[in-house]
């Protein structure tokens, strides 16, 4: 209950008491405890691994305002390590370094600068190893630990690669549309996936040529288990393909200066989340249920948050030097079709 609402309830009771004293104490905050809050997802497809470590915060008034104040959410004295373990033996140990990052997307926390912790593993992460995080606050006053295995490498299904190499068929003859089915085998250690594609094109204007792109998220998919090897798919509807391009390019303020656009290639991607990260995402997704109380999930011993893994699969070509192109009907639809014919696409 907010202070304002509490005062509105108490005020009439004080009036009824007339000359009697009326004193009300409000204790809207529980006792404060600075608990470590950890967010990290190791990814063997990138060189540098990042972990965000904050503390819980509490203040008077609107607590969300404190999230944007770095002094309110950061421990002044913190160290953290990550140990790589293989068959019970520590094969590498990394001290996490501090880094201030800027140009952050809008959100609840400080968008000017935020502190993160990072390490660069020797020779990359080992998909067969387990990684243990240890957070130490004020030389042992508080500790938090967590561990994760990695999402193992996975790949697109061979038949999909061959079909894409032959030319993507989003449109057929006589103003008809096709469906491209994107297929991949699930990764060991992952449950949730998000698939998509990137459409690349060159934009020619009075100042030269600039490569641009349109990213289309195809949505999420969930595997039946973490065992891997399960065939998964996402359908890409042909008319939806052209509609999304039109939606992203229509209304360009510089359209008058653009002389033409030239399609270059399409890339496909799938992001895979480890089991604990999948659970954390699932628990915190928006719910349509009338039940307001939501379960909580953390795999941080002595803290809150999640320390897990993820990986990204990107397919740019099937054979080296031959990026994925549109077939003849699909290219013609891009240049002259009902959705994109006005966007100056040319061969």
One Martini backbone bead per residue (centre of mass of N, CA, C, O) as a GRO file, in nm:
protein
  347
    1UNK     BB    1   0.097   0.034   0.022
    2UNK     BB    2   0.074   0.353  -0.006
    3UNK     BB    3   0.104   0.646   0.158
    4UNK     BB    4  -0.139   0.792   0.038
    5UNK     BB    5  -0.350   0.571   0.101
    6UNK     BB    6  -0.303   0.558   0.407
    7UNK     BB    7  -0.387   0.851   0.474
    8UNK     BB    8  -0.682   0.830   0.367
    9UNK     BB    9  -0.764   0.622   0.588
   10UNK     BB   10  -0.674   0.770   0.860
   11UNK     BB   11  -0.808   1.054   0.868
   12UNK     BB   12  -1.105   0.986   0.962
   13UNK     BB   13  -1.019   0.864   1.237
   14UNK     BB   14  -0.909   1.128   1.356
   15UNK     BB   15  -1.174   1.290   1.350
   16UNK     BB   16  -1.337   1.098   1.544
   17UNK     BB   17  -1.139   1.155   1.794
   18UNK     BB   18  -1.070   1.455   1.798
   19UNK     BB   19  -0.886   1.503   2.088
   20UNK     BB   20  -0.741   1.270   2.018
   21UNK     BB   21  -0.472   1.119   1.953
   22UNK     BB   22  -0.298   1.069   1.624
   23UNK     BB   23  -0.088   0.786   1.552
   24UNK     BB   24   0.105   0.686   1.258
   25UNK     BB   25   0.295   0.414   1.148
   26UNK     BB   26   0.517   0.357   0.868
   27UNK     BB   27   0.614   0.026   0.723
   28UNK     BB   28   0.705  -0.035   0.388
   29UNK     BB   29   0.986  -0.159   0.469
   30UNK     BB   30   1.204  -0.386   0.475
   31UNK     BB   31   1.475  -0.507   0.573
   32UNK     BB   32   1.790  -0.449   0.468
   33UNK     BB   33   1.961  -0.635   0.194
   34UNK     BB   34   2.266  -0.691   0.021
   35UNK     BB   35   2.206  -0.860  -0.261
   36UNK     BB   36   2.318  -1.044  -0.502
   37UNK     BB   37   2.297  -0.970  -0.862
   38UNK     BB   38   2.283  -1.202  -1.139
   39UNK     BB   39   2.392  -1.175  -1.496
   40UNK     BB   40   2.458  -1.465  -1.709
   41UNK     BB   41   2.577  -1.572  -2.055
   42UNK     BB   42   2.744  -1.803  -2.201
   43UNK     BB   43   2.941  -1.775  -2.523
   44UNK     BB   44   3.130  -1.956  -2.762
   45UNK     BB   45   3.093  -1.738  -3.018
   46UNK     BB   46   3.258  -1.547  -2.828
   47UNK     BB   47   3.524  -1.390  -2.675
   48UNK     BB   48   3.359  -1.214  -2.473
   49UNK     BB   49   3.259  -1.226  -2.129
   50UNK     BB   50   2.955  -1.138  -1.951
   51UNK     BB   51   2.878  -0.985  -1.622
   52UNK     BB   52   2.615  -0.894  -1.408
   53UNK     BB   53   2.665  -0.700  -1.095
   54UNK     BB   54   2.457  -0.643  -0.825
   55UNK     BB   55   2.226  -0.491  -0.596
   56UNK     BB   56   2.010  -0.450  -0.380
   57UNK     BB   57   1.745  -0.204  -0.324
   58UNK     BB   58   1.657   0.084  -0.105
   59UNK     BB   59   1.382   0.325  -0.061
   60UNK     BB   60   1.218   0.604  -0.067
   61UNK     BB   61   0.949   0.577  -0.242
   62UNK     BB   62   1.045   0.530  -0.561
   63UNK     BB   63   1.237   0.255  -0.634
   64UNK     BB   64   1.293   0.286  -0.947
   65UNK     BB   65   1.488   0.537  -0.928
   66UNK     BB   66   1.741   0.377  -0.808
   67UNK     BB   67   1.827   0.211  -1.063
   68UNK     BB   68   1.974   0.480  -1.201
   69UNK     BB   69   2.173   0.459  -0.949
   70UNK     BB   70   2.476   0.331  -0.914
   71UNK     BB   71   2.526   0.359  -0.600
   72UNK     BB   72   2.263   0.175  -0.532
   73UNK     BB   73   2.367  -0.108  -0.713
   74UNK     BB   74   2.669  -0.105  -0.609
   75UNK     BB   75   2.953  -0.249  -0.514
   76UNK     BB   76   3.253  -0.119  -0.383
   77UNK     BB   77   3.347  -0.434  -0.294
   78UNK     BB   78   3.441  -0.647  -0.564
   79UNK     BB   79   3.479  -0.994  -0.654
   80UNK     BB   80   3.548  -1.222  -0.941
   81UNK     BB   81   3.516  -1.568  -1.050
   82UNK     BB   82   3.612  -1.818  -1.306
   83UNK     BB   83   3.581  -2.171  -1.333
   84UNK     BB   84   3.726  -2.428  -1.515
   85UNK     BB   85   3.577  -2.757  -1.549
   86UNK     BB   86   3.730  -3.092  -1.600
   87UNK     BB   87   3.666  -3.368  -1.448
   88UNK     BB   88   3.713  -3.200  -1.162
   89UNK     BB   89   3.918  -2.997  -1.303
   90UNK     BB   90   4.101  -2.711  -1.302
   91UNK     BB   91   4.192  -2.544  -1.614
   92UNK     BB   92   4.067  -2.253  -1.544
   93UNK     BB   93   4.121  -1.905  -1.426
   94UNK     BB   94   3.912  -1.607  -1.373
   95UNK     BB   95   3.933  -1.265  -1.347
   96UNK     BB   96   3.716  -1.021  -1.320
   97UNK     BB   97   3.657  -0.734  -1.502
   98UNK     BB   98   3.608  -0.399  -1.539
   99UNK     BB   99   3.327  -0.219  -1.712
  100UNK     BB  100   3.221   0.062  -1.889
  101UNK     BB  101   2.908   0.120  -2.038
  102UNK     BB  102   2.750   0.248  -2.330
  103UNK     BB  103   2.487   0.288  -2.522
  104UNK     BB  104   2.202   0.224  -2.390
  105UNK     BB  105   1.917   0.099  -2.362
  106UNK     BB  106   1.621   0.156  -2.274
  107UNK     BB  107   1.536   0.173  -1.912
  108UNK     BB  108   1.556   0.135  -1.573
  109UNK     BB  109   1.843   0.177  -1.599
  110UNK     BB  110   2.124   0.317  -1.663
  111UNK     BB  111   2.192   0.485  -1.987
  112UNK     BB  112   2.488   0.604  -1.969
  113UNK     BB  113   2.605   0.391  -1.739
  114UNK     BB  114   2.760   0.062  -1.685
  115UNK     BB  115   2.859  -0.207  -1.492
  116UNK     BB  116   3.082  -0.467  -1.587
  117UNK     BB  117   3.188  -0.806  -1.629
  118UNK     BB  118   3.498  -0.970  -1.752
  119UNK     BB  119   3.624  -1.225  -1.992
  120UNK     BB  120   3.902  -1.400  -2.167
  121UNK     BB  121   3.931  -1.693  -2.293
  122UNK     BB  122   4.145  -1.944  -2.348
  123UNK     BB  123   4.059  -2.040  -2.660
  124UNK     BB  124   3.799  -2.039  -2.533
  125UNK     BB  125   3.533  -2.221  -2.481
  126UNK     BB  126   3.433  -2.534  -2.331
  127UNK     BB  127   3.169  -2.749  -2.406
  128UNK     BB  128   3.272  -2.975  -2.176
  129UNK     BB  129   3.252  -2.770  -1.955
  130UNK     BB  130   3.248  -2.617  -1.635
  131UNK     BB  131   3.114  -2.309  -1.482
  132UNK     BB  132   3.231  -2.115  -1.200
  133UNK     BB  133   3.086  -1.873  -0.990
  134UNK     BB  134   3.247  -1.614  -0.778
  135UNK     BB  135   3.127  -1.393  -0.525
  136UNK     BB  136   3.294  -1.112  -0.355
  137UNK     BB  137   3.210  -0.932  -0.058
  138UNK     BB  138   3.402  -0.775   0.150
  139UNK     BB  139   3.597  -1.013   0.206
  140UNK     BB  140   3.335  -1.227   0.286
  141UNK     BB  141   3.059  -1.111   0.379
  142UNK     BB  142   2.980  -1.203   0.084
  143UNK     BB  143   2.844  -1.479  -0.114
  144UNK     BB  144   2.833  -1.609  -0.458
  145UNK     BB  145   2.703  -1.891  -0.650
  146UNK     BB  146   2.762  -2.060  -0.975
  147UNK     BB  147   2.663  -2.292  -1.244
  148UNK     BB  148   2.764  -2.404  -1.585
  149UNK     BB  149   2.689  -2.518  -1.880
  150UNK     BB  150   2.697  -2.562  -2.220
  151UNK     BB  151   2.595  -2.501  -2.527
  152UNK     BB  152   2.600  -2.693  -2.785
  153UNK     BB  153   2.657  -2.740  -3.089
  154UNK     BB  154   2.476  -2.656  -3.394
  155UNK     BB  155   2.246  -2.711  -3.684
  156UNK     BB  156   2.143  -2.715  -3.984
  157UNK     BB  157   1.967  -2.870  -4.209
  158UNK     BB  158   2.069  -2.994  -4.505
  159UNK     BB  159   1.812  -2.954  -4.679
  160UNK     BB  160   1.794  -2.650  -4.623
  161UNK     BB  161   2.062  -2.564  -4.741
  162UNK     BB  162   2.008  -2.662  -5.031
  163UNK     BB  163   1.751  -2.501  -5.085
  164UNK     BB  164   1.877  -2.219  -5.035
  165UNK     BB  165   2.101  -2.244  -5.254
  166UNK     BB  166   1.889  -2.268  -5.502
  167UNK     BB  167   1.670  -2.070  -5.395
  168UNK     BB  168   1.445  -1.858  -5.270
  169UNK     BB  169   1.081  -1.931  -5.229
  170UNK     BB  170   0.845  -1.667  -5.196
  171UNK     BB  171   0.768  -1.690  -5.509
  172UNK     BB  172   0.554  -1.733  -5.777
  173UNK     BB  173   0.356  -1.766  -6.016
  174UNK     BB  174   0.092  -1.561  -6.058
  175UNK     BB  175   0.102  -1.413  -5.774
  176UNK     BB  176   0.239  -1.613  -5.585
  177UNK     BB  177   0.313  -1.789  -5.276
  178UNK     BB  178   0.555  -1.906  -5.059
  179UNK     BB  179   0.728  -2.150  -4.842
  180UNK     BB  180   0.980  -2.131  -4.596
  181UNK     BB  181   1.158  -2.388  -4.421
  182UNK     BB  182   1.316  -2.369  -4.123
  183UNK     BB  183   1.592  -2.588  -4.022
  184UNK     BB  184   1.688  -2.757  -3.710
  185UNK     BB  185   1.900  -2.882  -3.463
  186UNK     BB  186   1.912  -2.937  -3.155
  187UNK     BB  187   2.070  -2.857  -2.859
  188UNK     BB  188   2.270  -2.942  -2.616
  189UNK     BB  189   2.125  -2.769  -2.332
  190UNK     BB  190   1.859  -2.676  -2.483
  191UNK     BB  191   1.524  -2.520  -2.524
  192UNK     BB  192   1.525  -2.230  -2.625
  193UNK     BB  193   1.422  -2.045  -2.925
  194UNK     BB  194   1.538  -1.801  -3.182
  195UNK     BB  195   1.431  -1.693  -3.497
  196UNK     BB  196   1.580  -1.569  -3.817
  197UNK     BB  197   1.636  -1.289  -4.046
  198UNK     BB  198   1.854  -1.126  -4.297
  199UNK     BB  199   1.817  -0.844  -4.510
  200UNK     BB  200   2.027  -0.748  -4.776
  201UNK     BB  201   2.119  -0.412  -4.897
  202UNK     BB  202   2.165  -0.166  -5.140
  203UNK     BB  203   2.196   0.193  -5.118
  204UNK     BB  204   2.131   0.436  -5.358
  205UNK     BB  205   2.278   0.761  -5.374
  206UNK     BB  206   2.419   1.075  -5.410
  207UNK     BB  207   2.670   0.970  -5.206
  208UNK     BB  208   2.621   0.653  -5.274
  209UNK     BB  209   2.687   0.344  -5.097
  210UNK     BB  210   2.469   0.150  -4.870
  211UNK     BB  211   2.452  -0.086  -4.632
  212UNK     BB  212   2.159  -0.274  -4.551
  213UNK     BB  213   1.890  -0.387  -4.318
  214UNK     BB  214   1.654  -0.659  -4.236
  215UNK     BB  215   1.498  -0.774  -3.943
  216UNK     BB  216   1.343  -1.105  -3.878
  217UNK     BB  217   1.141  -1.229  -3.640
  218UNK     BB  218   0.999  -1.568  -3.599
  219UNK     BB  219   1.036  -1.659  -3.313
  220UNK     BB  220   0.959  -1.919  -3.098
  221UNK     BB  221   1.108  -2.226  -2.960
  222UNK     BB  222   1.049  -2.564  -2.818
  223UNK     BB  223   1.189  -2.816  -2.673
  224UNK     BB  224   1.152  -3.132  -2.519
  225UNK     BB  225   1.469  -3.123  -2.465
  226UNK     BB  226   1.836  -3.139  -2.386
  227UNK     BB  227   1.959  -3.368  -2.588
  228UNK     BB  228   1.921  -3.325  -2.876
  229UNK     BB  229   1.843  -3.372  -3.231
  230UNK     BB  230   1.593  -3.207  -3.279
  231UNK     BB  231   1.364  -3.120  -3.504
  232UNK     BB  232   1.329  -2.784  -3.619
  233UNK     BB  233   1.087  -2.508  -3.696
  234UNK     BB  234   1.018  -2.236  -3.945
  235UNK     BB  235   0.788  -2.045  -4.103
  236UNK     BB  236   0.806  -1.859  -4.422
  237UNK     BB  237   0.609  -1.631  -4.548
  238UNK     BB  238   0.598  -1.472  -4.841
  239UNK     BB  239   0.414  -1.225  -4.784
  240UNK     BB  240   0.560  -1.154  -4.516
  241UNK     BB  241   0.833  -1.084  -4.636
  242UNK     BB  242   0.733  -0.832  -4.803
  243UNK     BB  243   0.592  -0.680  -4.574
  244UNK     BB  244   0.840  -0.631  -4.389
  245UNK     BB  245   1.000  -0.463  -4.588
  246UNK     BB  246   0.790  -0.241  -4.628
  247UNK     BB  247   0.761  -0.157  -4.327
  248UNK     BB  248   1.072  -0.070  -4.299
  249UNK     BB  249   1.085   0.135  -4.569
  250UNK     BB  250   0.860   0.295  -4.520
  251UNK     BB  251   0.904   0.641  -4.464
  252UNK     BB  252   1.155   0.749  -4.580
  253UNK     BB  253   1.306   1.062  -4.555
  254UNK     BB  254   1.524   0.983  -4.810
  255UNK     BB  255   1.377   0.881  -5.072
  256UNK     BB  256   1.440   1.107  -5.290
  257UNK     BB  257   1.766   1.024  -5.287
  258UNK     BB  258   1.690   0.747  -5.398
  259UNK     BB  259   1.763   0.546  -5.681
  260UNK     BB  260   1.835   0.252  -5.548
  261UNK     BB  261   1.791  -0.105  -5.492
  262UNK     BB  262   2.002  -0.396  -5.386
  263UNK     BB  263   2.007  -0.715  -5.358
  264UNK     BB  264   2.226  -0.953  -5.180
  265UNK     BB  265   2.122  -1.114  -4.902
  266UNK     BB  266   2.070  -1.402  -4.678
  267UNK     BB  267   2.032  -1.459  -4.328
  268UNK     BB  268   2.048  -1.704  -4.069
  269UNK     BB  269   1.905  -1.747  -3.729
  270UNK     BB  270   1.989  -1.900  -3.398
  271UNK     BB  271   1.885  -1.887  -3.063
  272UNK     BB  272   2.019  -2.042  -2.763
  273UNK     BB  273   1.900  -2.162  -2.446
  274UNK     BB  274   1.958  -2.259  -2.157
  275UNK     BB  275   1.791  -2.406  -1.909
  276UNK     BB  276   1.799  -2.176  -1.694
  277UNK     BB  277   1.736  -1.946  -1.890
  278UNK     BB  278   1.465  -2.059  -1.985
  279UNK     BB  279   1.328  -2.052  -1.709
  280UNK     BB  280   1.363  -1.750  -1.654
  281UNK     BB  281   1.206  -1.652  -1.901
  282UNK     BB  282   0.938  -1.802  -1.843
  283UNK     BB  283   0.876  -1.668  -1.563
  284UNK     BB  284   0.907  -1.352  -1.698
  285UNK     BB  285   0.683  -1.365  -1.873
  286UNK     BB  286   0.409  -1.270  -1.990
  287UNK     BB  287   0.075  -1.284  -1.847
  288UNK     BB  288  -0.281  -1.396  -1.878
  289UNK     BB  289  -0.327  -1.437  -1.594
  290UNK     BB  290  -0.520  -1.374  -1.296
  291UNK     BB  291  -0.267  -1.443  -1.149
  292UNK     BB  292  -0.041  -1.236  -0.978
  293UNK     BB  293   0.129  -1.454  -0.869
  294UNK     BB  294   0.472  -1.532  -0.908
  295UNK     BB  295   0.724  -1.710  -0.970
  296UNK     BB  296   1.055  -1.789  -0.877
  297UNK     BB  297   1.401  -1.765  -1.013
  298UNK     BB  298   1.718  -1.921  -0.913
  299UNK     BB  299   2.090  -2.015  -0.940
  300UNK     BB  300   2.187  -1.843  -0.689
  301UNK     BB  301   2.405  -1.883  -0.433
  302UNK     BB  302   2.344  -1.606  -0.232
  303UNK     BB  303   2.128  -1.502  -0.452
  304UNK     BB  304   2.034  -1.352  -0.763
  305UNK     BB  305   1.924  -1.484  -1.067
  306UNK     BB  306   2.144  -1.573  -1.356
  307UNK     BB  307   2.358  -1.857  -1.459
  308UNK     BB  308   2.441  -1.930  -1.796
  309UNK     BB  309   2.356  -2.016  -2.140
  310UNK     BB  310   2.451  -1.960  -2.489
  311UNK     BB  311   2.377  -1.950  -2.852
  312UNK     BB  312   2.482  -1.884  -3.199
  313UNK     BB  313   2.334  -1.932  -3.523
  314UNK     BB  314   2.491  -1.878  -3.847
  315UNK     BB  315   2.378  -1.848  -4.198
  316UNK     BB  316   2.534  -1.738  -4.510
  317UNK     BB  317   2.624  -2.024  -4.643
  318UNK     BB  318   2.699  -2.325  -4.815
  319UNK     BB  319   2.902  -2.203  -5.013
  320UNK     BB  320   3.176  -2.051  -5.077
  321UNK     BB  321   3.069  -1.743  -5.224
  322UNK     BB  322   2.740  -1.834  -5.184
  323UNK     BB  323   2.493  -1.668  -5.122
  324UNK     BB  324   2.172  -1.615  -5.040
  325UNK     BB  325   1.909  -1.623  -5.274
  326UNK     BB  326   1.678  -1.548  -5.501
  327UNK     BB  327   1.464  -1.641  -5.705
  328UNK     BB  328   1.321  -1.531  -5.987
  329UNK     BB  329   1.033  -1.480  -5.871
  330UNK     BB  330   1.127  -1.335  -5.607
  331UNK     BB  331   1.279  -1.104  -5.745
  332UNK     BB  332   1.038  -0.996  -5.911
  333UNK     BB  333   0.859  -0.933  -5.661
  334UNK     BB  334   1.048  -0.724  -5.537
  335UNK     BB  335   1.039  -0.522  -5.791
  336UNK     BB  336   0.693  -0.562  -5.875
  337UNK     BB  337   0.526  -0.595  -5.638
  338UNK     BB  338   0.267  -0.505  -5.420
  339UNK     BB  339   0.473  -0.433  -5.169
  340UNK     BB  340   0.780  -0.354  -5.329
  341UNK     BB  341   0.757  -0.199  -5.614
  342UNK     BB  342   0.814   0.109  -5.481
  343UNK     BB  343   1.138   0.055  -5.368
  344UNK     BB  344   1.364   0.037  -5.607
  345UNK     BB  345   1.418  -0.243  -5.702
  346UNK     BB  346   1.709  -0.390  -5.857
  347UNK     BB  347   1.949  -0.586  -6.023
   0.00000   0.00000   0.00000
